[in-house]
């Protein structure tokens, strides 16, 4: 925040119009770190199926960002690898030490899968340009939630599981596929460049009334803005604030 003595303003503070509320975002599951690996894998497989269903609901959107299509092509690889891991755990009668070694890896994979489900589900039923909706999601959640980035994270964690000594025999055939998939996704061009997201952080619009004086405040990041001018406190709550001339009368 910066304050400066300028002409008295009538100010309008607002967030970009394509920043969307997340009232229907899927809720995060309980922390799965303490769960049995088989339970975590079963939950993750169900999430993969939910993502597939979401993609079927949005695949015909005419301007759907290409990265959603790219990510969808790797869902079967994720599913098949997890099924192989599941079978290995069931049939190998693993001791507790082996389960302990695998548990954080499958839990991290599940967490990334939940985040990916959120992104796909949020595209369903939205009105407007798909690219603008996706851009709004990334402004709200951060560029690390790009769908191709999330899928890379899932595949990398699956690679770590597949390379685990306990799993290596059962998942050896998947290693090359996982490595190739991660490499391919690293070359996917995002429909929302970093520059667009960086510009969106400067989200204040000002209308200056001629021949007026007073303070102005600019929020250059995301989130609510709390201003205090002459004993009066104004909190945006993360939304818009409009100040008319009557606001300054005693």
Backbone as JSON, one array per atom type, in Angstrom:
{
  "sequence": "XXXXXXXXXXXXXXXXXXXXXXXXXXXXXXXXXXXXXXXXXXXXXXXXXXXXXXXXXXXXXXXXXXXXXXXXXXXXXXXXXXXXXXXXXXXXXXXXXXXXXXXXXXXXXXXXXXXXXXXXXXXXXXXXXXXXXXXXXXXXXXXXXXXXXXXXXXXXXXXXXXXXXXXXXXXXXXXXXXXXXXXXXXXXXXXXXXXXXXXXXXXXXXXXXXXXXXXXXXXXXXXXXXXXXXXXXXXXXXXXXXXXXXXXXX",
  "N": [[0.84, -1.19, 0.0], [0.46, 2.23, -0.8], [0.57, 5.64, 0.07], [-0.35, 8.93, -0.83], [-0.44, 12.5, -1.19], [-2.87, 13.83, -3.08], [-5.07, 15.07, -5.68], [-8.44, 15.36, -4.56], [-10.06, 12.27, -4.48], [-12.62, 10.32, -6.11], [-12.97, 7.07, -5.53], [-12.69, 3.82, -6.95], [-12.34, 0.61, -6.09], [-11.59, -2.58, -7.24], [-11.76, -6.07, -7.96], [-10.53, -8.24, -10.61], [-13.0, -9.02, -13.08], [-13.24, -11.61, -13.8], [-12.46, -13.15, -11.67], [-13.49, -15.72, -9.74], [-16.0, -16.9, -7.42], [-15.77, -19.7, -5.14], [-17.84, -21.43, -4.31], [-18.85, -23.89, -4.95], [-16.73, -25.61, -4.94], [-15.0, -28.73, -4.79], [-14.79, -30.35, -1.65], [-11.92, -30.72, 0.4], [-10.56, -33.89, 1.24], [-10.16, -35.7, 4.35], [-7.07, -35.47, 6.11], [-4.83, -37.68, 4.72], [-2.53, -38.86, 5.55], [-2.32, -40.54, 7.76], [-3.74, -42.71, 7.04], [-4.28, -46.05, 5.78], [-2.25, -47.21, 3.08], [-3.66, -48.55, 1.0], [-6.28, -47.61, 1.33], [-5.91, -44.92, 0.75], [-5.11, -45.07, -1.92], [-7.42, -46.18, -3.07], [-9.22, -44.06, -2.68], [-7.98, -42.14, -4.29], [-8.17, -43.3, -6.83], [-10.92, -43.12, -7.18], [-11.18, -40.36, -7.32], [-9.81, -39.84, -9.7], [-11.6, -40.98, -11.49], [-13.71, -39.21, -11.13], [-12.59, -36.86, -12.16], [-12.35, -37.61, -14.83], [-15.06, -37.8, -15.48], [-15.78, -35.1, -15.17], [-14.28, -33.97, -17.22], [-15.58, -35.05, -19.47], [-17.89, -33.6, -19.31], [-17.09, -31.06, -19.99], [-15.68, -31.16, -22.35], [-16.59, -30.4, -24.87], [-16.72, -27.69, -24.91], [-16.15, -24.84, -26.77], [-13.91, -23.16, -26.64], [-12.23, -24.36, -24.82], [-9.33, -24.48, -22.88], [-6.35, -25.83, -24.26], [-4.65, -27.28, -22.6], [-6.23, -28.68, -20.79], [-7.2, -30.75, -22.34], [-4.81, -32.03, -22.94], [-3.97, -32.9, -20.42], [-6.02, -34.67, -19.77], [-5.47, -36.86, -21.38], [-3.57, -38.27, -19.99], [-4.77, -39.35, -17.81], [-5.61, -42.12, -17.89], [-3.09, -43.39, -17.67], [-2.28, -42.63, -15.11], [-4.29, -43.86, -13.63], [-3.96, -46.61, -14.29], [-1.36, -47.08, -13.32], [-1.68, -46.64, -10.58], [-3.45, -48.73, -10.02], [-1.77, -50.92, -10.44], [0.06, -50.52, -8.38], [-1.67, -50.8, -6.24], [-2.41, -53.53, -6.49], [0.05, -54.73, -6.05], [0.55, -54.06, -3.38], [-1.54, -55.41, -2.14], [-0.96, -58.09, -2.72], [1.63, -58.57, -1.86], [1.84, -58.65, 0.83], [2.89, -56.64, 2.62], [5.18, -55.46, 5.09], [4.96, -53.34, 8.05], [6.92, -51.37, 7.96], [7.47, -51.11, 5.22], [5.0, -50.2, 4.29], [4.93, -47.78, 5.62], [6.93, -46.41, 4.27], [5.8, -46.05, 1.77], [3.41, -44.73, 2.21], [3.49, -41.75, 2.55], [4.04, -41.04, -0.09], [1.89, -41.95, -1.68], [-0.08, -40.49, -0.45], [0.68, -37.85, -1.04], [0.34, -37.91, -3.78], [-2.43, -38.28, -3.91], [-3.29, -35.82, -2.81], [-2.5, -33.96, -4.78], [-4.11, -34.88, -6.83], [-6.65, -34.3, -5.87], [-6.54, -31.5, -5.99], [-6.37, -31.16, -8.74], [-8.85, -32.16, -9.49], [-10.5, -30.18, -8.44], [-9.94, -28.03, -10.18], [-10.88, -28.98, -12.67], [-13.59, -29.47, -12.04], [-14.48, -26.91, -11.46], [-14.72, -25.76, -13.93], [-17.05, -26.65, -14.96], [-20.35, -25.95, -15.97], [-20.05, -23.18, -16.05], [-20.65, -19.87, -17.2], [-19.61, -17.97, -19.96], [-16.42, -17.08, -21.47], [-14.2, -19.79, -21.7], [-11.43, -19.61, -21.35], [-11.17, -17.19, -19.97], [-12.49, -17.86, -17.62], [-10.81, -19.86, -16.64], [-8.5, -18.37, -16.32], [-9.35, -16.68, -14.26], [-9.61, -18.56, -12.2], [-6.92, -19.25, -11.81], [-5.84, -16.82, -11.02], [-7.09, -16.57, -8.58], [-6.26, -18.92, -7.2], [-3.57, -19.33, -7.73], [-0.64, -19.69, -9.82], [0.58, -22.14, -9.64], [-1.43, -23.94, -9.72], [-2.05, -24.51, -12.29], [-3.38, -26.79, -14.65], [-1.75, -28.55, -16.09], [0.58, -28.42, -14.62], [-0.21, -29.49, -12.17], [-0.8, -32.11, -13.0], [1.73, -32.91, -13.8], [2.95, -32.99, -11.28], [1.52, -35.1, -10.11], [2.29, -37.26, -11.76], [5.04, -37.28, -11.33], [5.17, -38.01, -8.64], [4.02, -40.52, -8.79], [6.03, -41.74, -10.24], [8.04, -41.79, -8.31], [6.88, -43.56, -6.52], [6.77, -45.86, -8.14], [9.45, -46.32, -8.44], [10.22, -47.08, -6.01], [11.78, -49.47, -3.93], [10.21, -51.58, -3.02], [8.14, -51.61, -4.83], [9.22, -51.82, -7.33], [9.48, -54.09, -9.04], [6.82, -54.66, -9.79], [5.95, -52.38, -11.08], [7.71, -51.71, -13.06], [7.34, -51.57, -15.84], [5.94, -49.24, -16.14], [7.58, -47.09, -15.69], [9.06, -45.84, -17.82], [6.96, -44.78, -19.29], [5.85, -42.96, -17.49], [7.99, -41.18, -17.14], [8.26, -40.17, -19.76], [5.79, -38.92, -20.02], [5.88, -36.86, -18.1], [7.93, -35.32, -19.21], [6.73, -34.57, -21.66], [4.57, -32.99, -20.77], [5.93, -30.87, -19.69], [6.43, -29.28, -21.81], [4.06, -28.23, -22.61], [2.21, -25.46, -23.56], [0.91, -22.89, -21.67], [-2.39, -21.54, -21.68], [-2.78, -19.29, -20.27], [-0.55, -17.04, -19.8], [2.32, -16.32, -17.67], [2.73, -13.56, -17.58], [0.17, -12.47, -17.86], [-1.02, -13.18, -15.44], [0.64, -11.87, -13.66], [0.11, -9.2, -14.29], [-2.5, -9.08, -13.46], [-2.34, -8.86, -10.73], [-2.12, -6.21, -10.18], [-4.69, -4.63, -9.37], [-6.36, -2.39, -9.12], [-8.65, 0.19, -9.9], [-9.0, 3.58, -10.62], [-10.95, 6.49, -10.39], [-10.55, 9.81, -10.75], [-11.74, 12.69, -9.29], [-12.03, 15.91, -10.65], [-10.12, 18.74, -9.53], [-10.01, 18.03, -6.83], [-8.95, 16.96, -3.55], [-7.07, 14.72, -1.42], [-6.5, 11.45, 0.12], [-5.15, 8.59, -1.51], [-5.3, 5.06, -1.97], [-3.79, 2.07, -2.98], [-4.3, -1.27, -3.77], [-2.07, -3.7, -4.53], [-2.06, -6.42, -4.73], [-3.53, -9.73, -4.22], [-6.57, -10.4, -2.33], [-8.27, -9.08, 0.66], [-8.61, -5.52, 1.38], [-7.62, -3.14, 3.71], [-8.23, 0.0, 4.83], [-7.41, 3.07, 6.51], [-8.48, 6.18, 6.95], [-8.1, 9.18, 8.43], [-9.23, 8.35, 10.88], [-11.42, 6.95, 10.0], [-12.35, 3.69, 9.09], [-12.0, 1.38, 6.48], [-12.85, -1.61, 4.99], [-12.33, -3.82, 2.41], [-13.05, -6.47, 2.22], [-12.19, -8.18, 0.31], [-13.56, -7.58, -1.98], [-15.27, -5.07, -3.93], [-14.87, -1.51, -3.47], [-16.48, 1.58, -3.22], [-16.22, 5.06, -3.12], [-18.01, 7.86, -2.5], [-18.63, 11.46, -2.65], [-20.08, 12.12, -0.37], [-19.1, 10.48, 1.55], [-17.05, 11.68, 2.87], [-18.01, 13.65, 4.46], [-18.54, 15.19, 7.63]],
  "CA": [[0.0, 0.0, 0.0], [1.18, 3.48, -0.86], [-0.29, 6.79, 0.29], [0.22, 10.16, -1.36], [-1.36, 13.63, -1.2], [-3.23, 14.1, -4.46], [-6.39, 15.66, -5.78], [-9.42, 14.56, -3.84], [-10.57, 11.31, -5.44], [-13.7, 9.36, -5.94], [-12.2, 5.87, -5.84], [-13.33, 2.53, -7.14], [-11.41, -0.52, -5.99], [-12.29, -3.77, -7.66], [-10.96, -7.2, -8.42], [-10.89, -8.55, -11.99], [-14.34, -9.58, -13.17], [-13.22, -13.05, -14.02], [-12.12, -13.87, -10.45], [-14.76, -16.38, -9.45], [-16.14, -17.52, -6.1], [-15.6, -21.14, -5.18], [-18.82, -21.99, -3.4], [-19.12, -25.28, -5.28], [-15.47, -26.35, -5.07], [-15.0, -29.97, -4.0], [-14.14, -30.24, -0.35], [-10.76, -31.57, 0.61], [-10.76, -35.04, 2.11], [-9.36, -35.65, 5.56], [-5.65, -35.74, 5.95], [-4.71, -39.1, 4.47], [-1.2, -39.34, 5.92], [-2.4, -41.59, 8.75], [-4.56, -43.78, 6.5], [-3.61, -47.17, 5.14], [-2.0, -46.9, 1.67], [-4.72, -49.07, 0.14], [-7.41, -46.69, 1.43], [-5.54, -43.7, 0.03], [-5.14, -45.38, -3.35], [-8.83, -46.34, -3.46], [-9.79, -42.71, -2.77], [-7.37, -41.47, -5.43], [-8.78, -43.88, -8.03], [-12.27, -42.53, -7.3], [-11.01, -38.97, -7.76], [-9.47, -39.9, -11.12], [-12.85, -41.22, -12.21], [-14.48, -37.96, -11.07], [-11.97, -35.94, -13.11], [-12.75, -38.08, -16.16], [-16.45, -37.39, -15.67], [-15.79, -33.65, -15.36], [-13.78, -33.67, -18.57], [-16.64, -35.35, -20.43], [-18.89, -32.53, -19.23], [-16.57, -29.78, -20.53], [-14.82, -31.38, -23.5], [-17.12, -29.78, -26.08], [-16.65, -26.22, -24.84], [-15.39, -24.55, -28.0], [-12.62, -22.52, -26.37], [-11.59, -25.01, -23.67], [-7.87, -24.45, -23.02], [-5.79, -27.09, -24.75], [-3.97, -28.04, -21.54], [-7.18, -29.62, -20.21], [-7.22, -31.93, -23.22], [-3.53, -32.71, -22.78], [-3.96, -33.55, -19.12], [-6.97, -35.78, -19.79], [-4.88, -38.03, -22.05], [-2.71, -39.0, -19.06], [-5.55, -39.93, -16.71], [-5.51, -43.59, -17.88], [-1.77, -43.79, -17.18], [-2.33, -42.47, -13.65], [-5.19, -44.89, -13.09], [-3.35, -47.94, -14.44], [-0.21, -47.18, -12.41], [-2.21, -46.8, -9.22], [-4.0, -50.08, -9.91], [-0.64, -51.84, -10.29], [0.56, -50.33, -7.02], [-2.67, -51.4, -5.36], [-2.29, -54.98, -6.56], [1.32, -55.1, -5.42], [0.39, -53.96, -1.92], [-2.45, -56.48, -1.72], [-0.4, -59.43, -2.91], [2.99, -58.71, -1.31], [1.78, -58.76, 2.29], [3.96, -55.74, 3.05], [5.3, -55.19, 6.52], [4.6, -51.97, 8.4], [7.99, -50.46, 7.51], [7.28, -50.86, 3.78], [3.82, -49.36, 4.16], [5.31, -46.45, 6.08], [7.73, -45.78, 3.22], [4.93, -45.76, 0.62], [2.25, -43.92, 2.6], [3.56, -40.32, 2.19], [4.06, -40.86, -1.53], [0.53, -42.07, -2.21], [-0.85, -39.38, 0.11], [1.01, -36.66, -1.82], [-0.32, -38.1, -5.07], [-3.86, -38.02, -3.7], [-3.5, -34.39, -2.6], [-2.42, -33.3, -6.09], [-5.27, -35.3, -7.61], [-7.78, -33.5, -5.37], [-6.4, -30.15, -6.54], [-6.71, -31.23, -10.16], [-10.3, -32.31, -9.57], [-11.07, -28.85, -8.21], [-9.81, -27.21, -11.39], [-11.8, -29.5, -13.69], [-14.98, -29.29, -11.6], [-14.82, -25.49, -11.51], [-15.02, -25.37, -15.3], [-18.37, -27.15, -15.31], [-21.53, -25.1, -15.77], [-19.73, -21.76, -16.02], [-21.02, -19.09, -18.36], [-18.55, -17.06, -20.38], [-15.29, -17.68, -22.16], [-13.51, -20.76, -20.86], [-10.09, -19.12, -21.03], [-11.33, -16.17, -18.94], [-12.83, -18.57, -16.39], [-9.58, -20.52, -16.18], [-7.62, -17.29, -15.86], [-9.85, -16.27, -12.95], [-9.25, -19.59, -11.23], [-5.49, -19.17, -11.53], [-5.63, -15.59, -10.23], [-7.57, -16.84, -7.22], [-5.59, -20.04, -6.55], [-2.13, -19.3, -7.96], [-0.21, -20.33, -11.07], [0.96, -23.53, -9.39], [-2.62, -24.76, -9.94], [-2.25, -24.86, -13.7], [-3.72, -28.21, -14.68], [-0.61, -29.34, -16.54], [1.53, -28.46, -13.51], [-0.73, -30.45, -11.21], [-0.62, -33.45, -13.55], [3.16, -33.22, -13.68], [3.2, -33.35, -9.89], [0.97, -36.43, -9.89], [3.12, -38.24, -12.46], [6.34, -37.36, -10.65], [5.01, -38.78, -7.41], [3.84, -41.91, -9.2], [7.36, -42.22, -10.59], [8.75, -42.09, -7.06], [6.3, -44.8, -6.0], [7.18, -46.95, -9.02], [10.89, -46.55, -8.27], [10.45, -47.58, -4.66], [12.29, -50.84, -3.99], [9.12, -52.52, -2.79], [7.24, -51.6, -5.98], [9.96, -51.76, -8.58], [9.18, -55.21, -9.93], [5.44, -54.61, -10.29], [5.67, -51.15, -11.84], [8.84, -51.41, -13.93], [6.87, -51.23, -17.18], [5.33, -47.9, -16.13], [8.57, -46.05, -15.44], [9.35, -45.08, -19.05], [5.74, -44.03, -19.64], [5.73, -41.83, -16.56], [9.05, -40.23, -17.46], [7.91, -39.52, -21.03], [4.63, -38.06, -19.79], [6.35, -35.65, -17.4], [8.67, -34.53, -20.19], [5.78, -33.99, -22.62], [3.79, -31.94, -20.11], [6.8, -29.72, -19.45], [6.45, -28.47, -23.04], [2.72, -27.73, -22.88], [2.14, -24.0, -23.41], [-0.29, -22.49, -20.95], [-3.25, -20.54, -22.32], [-2.73, -18.11, -19.41], [0.87, -16.8, -19.54], [2.69, -15.69, -16.41], [2.58, -12.11, -17.68], [-1.24, -12.14, -17.61], [-1.27, -13.33, -14.0], [1.37, -10.82, -12.97], [-0.63, -7.94, -14.49], [-3.76, -9.15, -12.71], [-2.11, -8.5, -9.34], [-2.38, -4.77, -10.08], [-6.13, -4.76, -9.63], [-7.1, -1.21, -8.68], [-9.07, 1.16, -10.9], [-9.26, 4.83, -9.94], [-11.56, 7.61, -11.1], [-10.17, 10.98, -9.97], [-12.58, 13.86, -9.48], [-11.23, 17.1, -10.96], [-10.0, 19.79, -8.51], [-10.29, 17.48, -5.51], [-7.74, 16.54, -2.84], [-7.29, 13.67, -0.44], [-5.59, 10.33, 0.07], [-5.52, 7.44, -2.32], [-4.61, 3.82, -1.58], [-3.85, 1.1, -4.07], [-3.97, -2.64, -3.4], [-1.37, -4.28, -5.67], [-2.04, -7.88, -4.64], [-4.82, -10.36, -4.02], [-7.08, -10.43, -0.96], [-8.97, -7.89, 1.14], [-7.83, -4.3, 1.58], [-8.09, -2.45, 4.9], [-7.73, 1.36, 4.8], [-7.84, 3.93, 7.59], [-8.26, 7.59, 6.59], [-8.62, 10.15, 9.38], [-10.07, 7.72, 11.88], [-12.43, 6.1, 9.38], [-11.76, 2.43, 8.66], [-12.73, 0.78, 5.36], [-12.33, -2.94, 4.66], [-12.95, -4.27, 1.16], [-13.5, -7.85, 2.32], [-11.79, -8.9, -0.89], [-14.42, -7.19, -3.1], [-15.17, -3.71, -4.43], [-15.19, -0.39, -2.59], [-16.73, 2.83, -3.91], [-16.26, 6.19, -2.2], [-18.59, 9.08, -3.05], [-18.26, 12.67, -1.95], [-20.72, 12.16, 0.94], [-18.33, 9.67, 2.49], [-16.05, 12.49, 3.56], [-18.67, 14.65, 5.26], [-18.6, 14.87, 9.06]],
  "C": [[0.88, 1.24, 0.0], [0.2, 4.63, -0.67], [0.4, 8.04, -0.22], [-0.84, 11.23, -1.35], [-1.62, 14.0, -2.65], [-4.56, 14.83, -4.48], [-7.41, 14.74, -5.16], [-10.1, 13.59, -4.8], [-11.94, 10.75, -5.08], [-13.11, 8.05, -6.43], [-13.11, 4.68, -6.06], [-12.27, 1.47, -7.09], [-12.17, -1.77, -6.37], [-11.29, -4.85, -8.04], [-11.35, -7.49, -9.86], [-12.22, -9.28, -12.05], [-14.33, -11.1, -13.3], [-12.66, -13.82, -12.82], [-13.41, -14.43, -9.88], [-14.81, -16.9, -8.04], [-16.07, -19.02, -6.23], [-16.57, -21.83, -4.24], [-19.08, -23.46, -3.69], [-17.85, -26.08, -5.48], [-15.53, -27.62, -4.24], [-14.24, -29.81, -2.7], [-12.96, -31.18, -0.27], [-11.11, -32.73, 1.54], [-9.91, -34.88, 3.36], [-7.91, -35.94, 5.24], [-5.43, -37.25, 5.85], [-3.39, -39.69, 4.91], [-1.3, -40.53, 6.88], [-3.21, -42.78, 8.24], [-3.69, -44.88, 5.91], [-3.4, -46.84, 3.67], [-3.1, -47.39, 0.72], [-5.96, -48.17, 0.16], [-7.14, -45.41, 0.66], [-5.62, -43.94, -1.47], [-6.58, -45.52, -3.84], [-9.5, -44.97, -3.61], [-9.27, -41.98, -4.0], [-7.95, -42.0, -6.74], [-10.18, -43.3, -8.26], [-12.19, -41.09, -7.78], [-10.66, -38.92, -9.24], [-10.72, -40.13, -11.96], [-13.72, -39.96, -12.23], [-13.91, -36.93, -12.04], [-12.36, -36.32, -14.54], [-14.18, -37.67, -16.46], [-16.56, -35.89, -15.9], [-15.32, -33.29, -16.76], [-14.85, -33.96, -19.62], [-17.69, -34.25, -20.47], [-18.42, -31.24, -19.88], [-15.85, -29.94, -21.85], [-15.29, -30.69, -24.77], [-17.21, -28.26, -25.99], [-15.7, -25.75, -25.93], [-14.03, -23.91, -27.74], [-11.95, -23.09, -25.12], [-10.08, -24.99, -23.87], [-7.3, -25.82, -23.36], [-5.16, -27.92, -23.65], [-4.93, -29.0, -20.82], [-7.24, -30.9, -21.03], [-5.93, -32.72, -23.07], [-3.5, -33.51, -21.48], [-4.87, -34.78, -19.13], [-6.36, -37.03, -20.42], [-4.02, -38.87, -21.11], [-3.47, -39.59, -17.88], [-5.52, -41.46, -16.72], [-4.17, -44.09, -17.36], [-1.73, -43.69, -15.65], [-3.15, -43.6, -13.04], [-4.53, -46.27, -13.14], [-2.17, -48.12, -13.49], [-0.67, -47.39, -10.98], [-2.79, -48.2, -9.01], [-2.89, -51.11, -9.73], [-0.04, -51.75, -8.89], [-0.39, -50.99, -6.02], [-2.55, -52.92, -5.33], [-1.02, -55.47, -5.88], [1.19, -55.09, -3.9], [-0.49, -55.1, -1.41], [-1.77, -57.84, -1.71], [0.95, -59.65, -2.23], [3.0, -58.87, 0.19], [2.9, -57.92, 2.92], [3.98, -55.59, 4.56], [5.05, -53.71, 6.78], [5.65, -50.97, 7.94], [7.84, -50.12, 6.03], [6.07, -49.97, 3.54], [4.12, -47.92, 4.58], [6.1, -45.7, 5.02], [6.86, -45.33, 2.05], [3.87, -44.73, 0.96], [2.38, -42.44, 2.24], [3.54, -40.08, 0.7], [2.66, -40.96, -2.11], [-0.36, -40.95, -1.67], [-0.59, -38.08, -0.66], [0.37, -36.73, -3.2], [-1.81, -37.8, -4.97], [-4.14, -36.53, -3.54], [-3.46, -33.62, -3.92], [-3.63, -33.65, -6.95], [-6.52, -34.54, -7.17], [-7.73, -32.08, -5.94], [-6.76, -30.12, -8.02], [-8.22, -31.38, -10.35], [-11.0, -30.97, -9.37], [-11.05, -28.02, -9.48], [-10.78, -27.67, -12.47], [-13.25, -29.23, -13.3], [-15.41, -27.84, -11.7], [-15.13, -25.0, -12.92], [-16.43, -25.78, -15.73], [-19.45, -26.1, -15.03], [-21.26, -23.61, -15.72], [-20.18, -21.09, -17.31], [-19.9, -18.11, -18.68], [-17.44, -17.82, -21.07], [-14.5, -18.58, -21.23], [-12.13, -20.27, -20.44], [-10.16, -18.08, -19.92], [-11.67, -16.81, -17.59], [-11.59, -19.21, -15.79], [-8.6, -19.49, -15.64], [-8.05, -16.82, -14.46], [-9.52, -17.27, -11.86], [-7.78, -19.48, -10.83], [-5.14, -17.91, -10.75], [-6.0, -15.86, -8.77], [-6.69, -17.86, -6.49], [-4.08, -20.06, -6.73], [-1.73, -20.12, -9.17], [0.25, -21.77, -10.87], [-0.21, -24.48, -9.55], [-2.96, -24.91, -11.41], [-2.44, -26.37, -13.81], [-2.54, -29.07, -15.15], [0.46, -29.45, -15.46], [1.1, -29.47, -12.46], [-0.53, -31.88, -11.71], [0.84, -33.86, -13.52], [3.49, -33.68, -12.26], [2.69, -34.75, -9.57], [1.87, -37.49, -10.51], [4.49, -38.4, -11.8], [6.25, -38.18, -9.38], [4.75, -40.25, -7.71], [5.17, -42.54, -9.6], [8.17, -42.59, -9.36], [8.2, -43.36, -6.43], [6.79, -46.0, -6.81], [8.65, -47.31, -8.83], [11.23, -47.05, -6.88], [10.83, -49.06, -4.74], [11.19, -51.87, -3.85], [8.26, -52.69, -4.04], [7.94, -51.87, -7.3], [9.62, -52.89, -9.54], [7.81, -55.1, -10.57], [5.2, -53.44, -11.22], [6.77, -50.78, -12.82], [8.38, -50.94, -15.32], [6.3, -49.82, -17.27], [6.38, -46.79, -16.09], [8.83, -45.19, -16.67], [8.15, -44.24, -19.45], [5.59, -42.79, -18.76], [6.76, -40.76, -16.87], [8.73, -39.46, -18.73], [6.74, -38.54, -20.84], [5.02, -36.75, -19.11], [7.09, -34.74, -18.37], [7.73, -33.85, -21.18], [5.01, -32.83, -22.0], [4.63, -30.7, -19.84], [6.85, -28.79, -20.65], [5.07, -27.94, -23.42], [2.68, -26.23, -22.6], [0.82, -23.62, -22.75], [-1.08, -21.44, -21.74], [-3.32, -19.26, -21.49], [-1.26, -17.88, -19.03], [1.1, -16.15, -18.18], [2.46, -14.18, -16.44], [1.15, -11.68, -17.41], [-1.55, -12.19, -16.12], [-0.56, -12.25, -13.2], [0.65, -9.47, -13.1], [-1.9, -7.92, -13.65], [-3.57, -8.77, -11.25], [-2.25, -6.99, -9.11], [-3.85, -4.55, -10.4], [-6.93, -3.56, -9.12], [-7.41, -0.31, -9.86], [-9.49, 2.43, -10.17], [-9.95, 5.82, -10.88], [-11.33, 8.86, -10.26], [-11.09, 12.14, -10.32], [-11.7, 15.1, -9.66], [-11.28, 18.11, -9.81], [-10.36, 19.27, -7.11], [-8.97, 17.04, -4.88], [-8.08, 15.45, -1.85], [-6.26, 12.58, -0.57], [-6.08, 9.28, -0.92], [-4.7, 6.24, -1.86], [-4.82, 2.79, -2.68], [-3.44, -0.26, -3.54], [-3.34, -3.31, -4.62], [-1.31, -5.79, -5.61], [-3.44, -8.42, -4.48], [-5.25, -10.22, -2.57], [-7.72, -9.13, -0.55], [-8.02, -6.73, 1.36], [-8.43, -3.54, 2.75], [-7.44, -1.07, 4.95], [-8.25, 2.14, 6.0], [-7.46, 5.37, 7.22], [-8.91, 8.47, 7.65], [-9.56, 9.55, 10.4], [-11.17, 6.87, 11.31], [-11.75, 4.85, 8.82], [-12.62, 1.81, 7.57], [-12.07, -0.55, 5.03], [-13.08, -3.47, 3.45], [-13.54, -5.66, 1.27], [-13.14, -8.67, 1.1], [-12.62, -8.53, -2.11], [-14.19, -5.76, -3.53], [-15.46, -2.7, -3.34], [-15.39, 0.85, -3.45], [-16.9, 3.93, -2.89], [-16.86, 7.39, -2.94], [-18.21, 10.27, -2.22], [-18.88, 12.73, -0.54], [-19.93, 11.39, 1.99], [-17.41, 10.5, 3.35], [-16.68, 13.58, 4.44], [-18.7, 14.22, 6.72], [-20.06, 14.69, 9.5]]
}
